[in-house]
Amino acid sequence: VLVHRSINTLEALMVIVLAHAFIRPEAVDNVAAAARIQAHTSRTEPGCLQYEVLQTLDQPTRIATTERYRSRDAFDAHMAAPHTHAFLAVVGAAVTAAPVI
């Protein structure tokens, strides 16, 4: 988890998360469905500025997330949310190796 200070204001801190994982081929559709729900729900959270789940075109078993939160508190609330726990459980059961964050 990277915490950055905005160069524009030198005041605002935000949390930026970049992660990727490789998914077993037979689990890609299930993870994609869970990812759509996760992205939609996460974007409604207070303090969530961006939440994208990407699938690599030439490696469809590789997924990546890009996330931005207004503050560490917003990120911590996201990580504590039931929908995040549910998504991480789906991904955790489907990965071929530990995700890279």
QUIURCOR-V711160 format. One record per residue. SS is DSSP state (H for helix, E for strand, - for the rest). BURIAL is # if it has 9 or more other C-alpha atoms within 8 Angstrom, else .. D_LAST is the distance of its C-alpha to the last C-alpha in Angstrom with 2 decimals. Layout:
# QUIURCOR-V711160
ss=SS burial=BURIAL d_last=D_LAST
ss=SS burial=BURIAL d_last=D_LAST
This chain:
# QUIURCOR-V711160
ss=- burial=. d_last=6.97
ss=E burial=. d_last=9.45
ss=E burial=# d_last=13.01
ss=E burial=. d_last=15.45
ss=E burial=# d_last=19.23
ss=- burial=# d_last=21.00
ss=- burial=. d_last=23.24
ss=- burial=. d_last=25.71
ss=- burial=. d_last=26.59
ss=- burial=. d_last=25.18
ss=- burial=. d_last=25.11
ss=- burial=. d_last=22.48
ss=E burial=# d_last=19.10
ss=E burial=# d_last=16.28
ss=E burial=# d_last=12.71
ss=E burial=# d_last=10.46
ss=E burial=# d_last=7.10
ss=E burial=# d_last=5.86
ss=E burial=# d_last=4.20
ss=E burial=# d_last=6.67
ss=E burial=# d_last=8.80
ss=E burial=# d_last=12.41
ss=E burial=# d_last=15.00
ss=- burial=# d_last=18.46
ss=H burial=. d_last=21.02
ss=H burial=. d_last=23.14
ss=H burial=# d_last=20.41
ss=H burial=# d_last=19.33
ss=H burial=. d_last=21.98
ss=H burial=. d_last=21.19
ss=H burial=# d_last=17.47
ss=H burial=. d_last=18.63
ss=H burial=. d_last=21.17
ss=H burial=# d_last=18.85
ss=H burial=# d_last=16.45
ss=H burial=# d_last=19.57
ss=H burial=. d_last=20.52
ss=H burial=# d_last=17.15
ss=H burial=# d_last=17.09
ss=H burial=. d_last=20.78
ss=H burial=# d_last=20.71
ss=H burial=# d_last=17.77
ss=H burial=# d_last=19.62
ss=- burial=. d_last=22.60
ss=- burial=. d_last=21.03
ss=- burial=. d_last=22.51
ss=- burial=# d_last=20.21
ss=E burial=# d_last=17.85
ss=E burial=# d_last=18.38
ss=E burial=# d_last=16.32
ss=E burial=# d_last=14.54
ss=E burial=. d_last=14.42
ss=E burial=# d_last=13.54
ss=E burial=. d_last=14.37
ss=E burial=# d_last=15.83
ss=- burial=# d_last=16.42
ss=- burial=. d_last=20.22
ss=- burial=. d_last=20.84
ss=- burial=. d_last=18.33
ss=- burial=# d_last=18.74
ss=- burial=# d_last=16.77
ss=E burial=# d_last=13.48
ss=E burial=# d_last=11.97
ss=E burial=# d_last=9.53
ss=E burial=# d_last=9.26
ss=E burial=# d_last=10.15
ss=E burial=# d_last=11.14
ss=E burial=# d_last=13.49
ss=E burial=# d_last=15.40
ss=- burial=# d_last=18.65
ss=- burial=# d_last=18.01
ss=H burial=# d_last=16.16
ss=H burial=. d_last=18.76
ss=H burial=# d_last=17.95
ss=H burial=# d_last=14.26
ss=H burial=. d_last=15.55
ss=H burial=. d_last=18.14
ss=H burial=# d_last=15.78
ss=H burial=. d_last=13.87
ss=H burial=. d_last=17.42
ss=- burial=. d_last=18.83
ss=H burial=. d_last=20.30
ss=H burial=. d_last=19.06
ss=H burial=# d_last=15.37
ss=H burial=# d_last=16.34
ss=H burial=. d_last=18.21
ss=H burial=# d_last=15.51
ss=H burial=. d_last=13.03
ss=H burial=. d_last=16.12
ss=H burial=# d_last=16.87
ss=H burial=# d_last=13.53
ss=H burial=. d_last=13.56
ss=H burial=. d_last=17.08
ss=H burial=# d_last=16.42
ss=E burial=# d_last=13.62
ss=- burial=. d_last=14.95
ss=- burial=. d_last=12.26
ss=- burial=. d_last=9.28
ss=- burial=# d_last=6.30
ss=E burial=. d_last=3.80
ss=- burial=. d_last=0.00
